């Protein structure tokens, strides 16, 4: 899980960071990153589609304020969850123009952070497009895996590798069980060992499939038609039907 905090007041950033980390540790979500920014410009300089799952965004910032920053974020990413942080209660309604997931006031408590995070995570678990999948890490602990970021899964006996753009997570499961659990989430079995995210398939040539990041994987003969059908649905914009 990747979270951004953007507030020109460093003390507010640090306070929110500490409360979010406390929540994630108590919920045994081991794989997470919390990034801090002190201006909307700084946040946008590093932003691209899928960079973060959740953004806590201060409304009152010099230069580019929170609403202007949110507008630019929404031009690139319709799915990221935005929570506004403010002193100004009369600005609440405006935030919903940017599909905000709520407001926090700067006197925020740990209990309010816990409640907001529970709502955000539960909603994502119910939403296929933004789904998280809870995994039991091989070494210890658990993680909430953002399925949109997974390029593909590869099985090694009872271990599964979730290959993301910048990291690989190893967890306990079988590829057959995982394929069943992720049915309808945009993943397609291409052989006995691989389950690929159809949205990251760049090219299919013969019995090989190229993933956007450059991986070249073998396609089993028995799975070729399933992959072809899934790609056709993707191109027609019907994958979720």
C-alpha positions as CSV (number, residue, x, y, z in Angstrom):
1,X,0.0,0.0,0.0
2,X,1.4,3.4,-1.0
3,X,0.2,6.5,0.8
4,X,1.1,10.2,0.2
5,X,0.7,13.0,2.6
6,X,0.9,16.6,1.2
7,X,0.9,19.6,3.6
8,X,3.1,22.6,3.7
9,X,3.3,22.3,7.5
10,X,6.0,19.7,8.2
11,X,4.7,19.1,11.7
12,X,1.2,18.2,10.3
13,X,2.9,15.8,7.9
14,X,4.9,14.1,10.6
15,X,1.9,13.8,12.9
16,X,-0.3,12.2,10.2
17,X,2.6,10.0,9.1
18,X,3.0,8.6,12.7
19,X,-0.8,7.9,13.1
20,X,-1.0,6.1,9.7
21,X,2.1,4.0,10.5
22,X,0.6,3.1,13.9
23,X,-2.6,2.0,12.2
24,X,-0.9,-0.1,9.5
25,X,1.3,-1.8,12.1
26,X,-1.6,-2.7,14.3
27,X,-3.5,-4.0,11.3
28,X,-0.4,-6.1,10.4
29,X,-0.1,-4.5,7.0
30,X,3.7,-5.0,6.6
31,X,4.3,-3.8,3.1
32,X,3.6,-0.1,2.9
33,X,5.2,3.2,2.0
34,X,4.3,6.6,3.3
35,X,5.7,9.6,1.3
36,X,5.6,13.2,2.5
37,X,5.4,16.3,0.4
38,X,5.3,20.0,1.4
39,X,3.6,21.4,-1.7
40,X,1.3,20.4,-4.5
41,X,3.9,21.1,-7.0
42,X,6.3,18.7,-5.3
43,X,3.7,16.0,-5.3
44,X,2.7,16.5,-8.9
45,X,6.4,16.4,-10.0
46,X,6.6,12.8,-8.9
47,X,3.0,11.8,-9.8
48,X,1.8,9.4,-12.5
49,X,-1.1,6.9,-12.8
50,X,-1.0,4.4,-10.0
51,X,1.8,6.1,-8.0
52,X,-0.3,6.0,-4.8
53,X,-3.4,4.3,-3.5
54,X,-4.3,7.0,-1.0
55,X,-3.4,10.7,-0.8
56,X,-4.0,12.9,2.2
57,X,-4.1,16.4,0.8
58,X,-4.0,19.7,2.7
59,X,-6.5,22.2,1.3
60,X,-4.6,25.4,2.3
61,X,-1.2,25.5,0.7
62,X,0.7,28.4,-0.9
63,X,0.9,28.5,-4.6
64,X,-1.0,25.5,-5.7
65,X,-3.7,24.8,-3.1
66,X,-5.2,21.4,-2.4
67,X,-8.2,21.7,-4.7
68,X,-6.0,22.8,-7.6
69,X,-3.6,19.9,-6.9
70,X,-6.5,17.5,-6.8
71,X,-7.8,18.7,-10.1
72,X,-4.5,18.0,-11.8
73,X,-4.2,14.6,-10.1
74,X,-7.7,13.7,-11.4
75,X,-6.6,14.5,-14.9
76,X,-4.0,11.7,-14.6
77,X,-5.7,9.3,-12.2
78,X,-9.4,8.7,-11.5
79,X,-8.9,5.9,-9.1
80,X,-6.6,7.1,-6.4
81,X,-8.4,7.9,-3.1
82,X,-8.1,11.5,-2.0
83,X,-8.8,12.6,1.6
84,X,-8.7,16.4,2.2
85,X,-7.1,17.7,5.4
86,X,-8.2,21.2,6.5
87,X,-9.0,23.7,9.2
88,X,-11.9,25.1,7.1
89,X,-15.2,23.3,7.6
90,X,-17.0,25.5,5.0
91,X,-14.8,24.0,2.3
92,X,-16.1,20.4,2.8
93,X,-18.7,20.4,0.0
94,X,-16.2,21.6,-2.6
95,X,-14.0,18.6,-2.1
96,X,-16.6,16.2,-3.4
97,X,-16.2,17.8,-6.9
98,X,-12.9,15.8,-7.0
99,X,-14.6,12.6,-5.8
100,X,-12.9,12.9,-2.4
101,X,-13.2,10.1,0.1
102,X,-13.9,12.5,3.0
103,X,-12.3,15.2,5.1
104,X,-10.1,15.2,8.2
105,X,-9.7,18.3,10.3
106,X,-6.2,19.2,11.5
107,X,-7.1,18.3,15.1
108,X,-7.4,14.7,13.8
109,X,-7.2,11.8,16.4
110,X,-5.9,8.3,16.0
111,X,-9.4,7.0,16.3
112,X,-10.5,9.2,13.3
113,X,-7.5,7.9,11.3
114,X,-8.4,4.3,12.1
115,X,-12.0,4.9,11.1
116,X,-11.1,6.6,7.8
117,X,-8.5,3.9,6.9
118,X,-10.9,1.1,7.7
119,X,-13.5,2.6,5.3
120,X,-11.0,3.2,2.5
121,X,-9.6,-0.3,2.7
122,X,-13.0,-2.0,3.0
123,X,-14.3,-0.1,0.0
124,X,-11.2,-1.1,-2.1
125,X,-11.7,-4.7,-1.1
126,X,-15.2,-4.5,-2.5
127,X,-14.2,-2.6,-5.7
128,X,-12.8,-4.9,-8.4
129,X,-11.0,-2.1,-10.3
130,X,-9.2,-0.9,-7.2
131,X,-9.0,-4.2,-5.3
132,X,-6.5,-5.2,-2.8
133,X,-5.8,-8.9,-2.2
134,X,-4.6,-9.9,1.3
135,X,-1.6,-12.2,1.2
136,X,0.3,-14.2,3.8
137,X,4.0,-13.4,3.2
138,X,6.4,-16.3,3.1
139,X,8.7,-15.0,5.8
140,X,6.2,-13.4,8.2
141,X,3.2,-11.1,8.3
142,X,0.6,-10.1,5.8
143,X,0.3,-7.5,3.1
144,X,-2.5,-5.8,1.2
145,X,-1.5,-6.3,-2.5
146,X,-2.8,-3.6,-4.9
147,X,-3.9,-5.8,-7.8
148,X,-3.7,-2.9,-10.3
149,X,0.1,-2.9,-9.8
150,X,0.7,-6.6,-10.2
151,X,2.2,-7.4,-13.6
152,X,1.9,-11.2,-13.1
153,X,2.0,-14.0,-10.6
154,X,4.4,-16.9,-10.9
155,X,4.1,-20.1,-8.9
156,X,6.9,-22.2,-7.3
157,X,5.2,-25.2,-5.6
158,X,3.3,-23.6,-2.7
159,X,5.0,-20.2,-3.1
160,X,3.7,-17.5,-5.3
161,X,5.7,-14.5,-6.6
162,X,3.7,-11.3,-7.2
163,X,5.8,-9.4,-9.7
164,X,5.2,-5.6,-9.5
165,X,7.1,-2.9,-11.4
166,X,9.6,-2.2,-8.7
167,X,9.4,-5.2,-6.3
168,X,8.5,-8.8,-6.0
169,X,6.5,-10.2,-3.0
170,X,6.6,-13.9,-2.2
171,X,3.6,-15.4,-0.4
172,X,2.0,-18.7,0.4
173,X,-0.8,-20.0,-2.0
174,X,-1.4,-22.1,-5.1
175,X,-1.8,-20.7,-8.6
176,X,-5.1,-22.6,-9.0
177,X,-6.5,-21.2,-5.8
178,X,-5.3,-17.7,-6.6
179,X,-6.8,-17.8,-10.1
180,X,-10.1,-18.8,-8.6
181,X,-10.0,-16.0,-6.0
182,X,-9.0,-13.3,-8.6
183,X,-11.6,-14.3,-11.2
184,X,-13.2,-11.2,-12.5
185,X,-10.3,-9.0,-11.5
186,X,-8.6,-9.0,-14.9
187,X,-6.1,-11.9,-14.4
188,X,-5.7,-14.6,-17.0
189,X,-3.9,-18.0,-16.6
190,X,-1.5,-18.4,-19.5
191,X,0.2,-21.7,-18.4
192,X,0.5,-23.9,-15.3
193,X,2.8,-21.4,-13.6
194,X,1.7,-17.9,-14.7
195,X,-1.3,-15.7,-14.1
196,X,-1.0,-12.4,-15.9
197,X,-2.7,-9.0,-15.5
198,X,-4.5,-8.5,-18.8
199,X,-4.0,-4.7,-18.5
200,X,-0.2,-5.1,-18.5
201,X,-0.1,-7.4,-21.6
202,X,1.9,-5.5,-24.3
203,X,2.1,-8.1,-27.1
204,X,1.4,-11.7,-28.0
205,X,3.5,-13.4,-30.6
206,X,3.2,-17.1,-31.3
207,X,3.4,-18.8,-27.9
208,X,5.0,-15.9,-26.1
209,X,3.4,-13.0,-24.3
210,X,5.2,-9.7,-23.5
211,X,4.3,-7.8,-20.4
212,X,4.6,-4.0,-20.5
213,X,7.7,-4.1,-18.2
214,X,9.6,-6.3,-20.6
215,X,8.9,-9.8,-19.2
216,X,8.5,-12.5,-22.0
217,X,6.4,-15.4,-20.8
218,X,5.4,-18.7,-22.4
219,X,1.8,-19.3,-23.3
220,X,0.5,-22.9,-23.0
221,X,-1.4,-24.3,-25.9
222,X,-4.4,-25.0,-23.7
223,X,-4.6,-21.4,-22.5
224,X,-4.0,-19.6,-25.8
225,X,-7.7,-19.1,-26.6
226,X,-8.5,-17.8,-23.1
227,X,-5.8,-15.2,-23.5
228,X,-7.0,-14.2,-27.0
229,X,-10.6,-13.8,-25.8
230,X,-9.5,-11.7,-22.8
231,X,-7.4,-9.4,-25.0
232,X,-10.4,-9.0,-27.3
233,X,-12.6,-8.0,-24.4
234,X,-10.0,-5.6,-23.2
235,X,-9.7,-3.9,-26.5
236,X,-13.5,-3.7,-26.7
237,X,-13.7,-2.2,-23.2
238,X,-15.8,-5.1,-22.1
239,X,-13.4,-6.8,-19.6
240,X,-15.6,-6.0,-16.6
241,X,-18.9,-7.1,-18.1
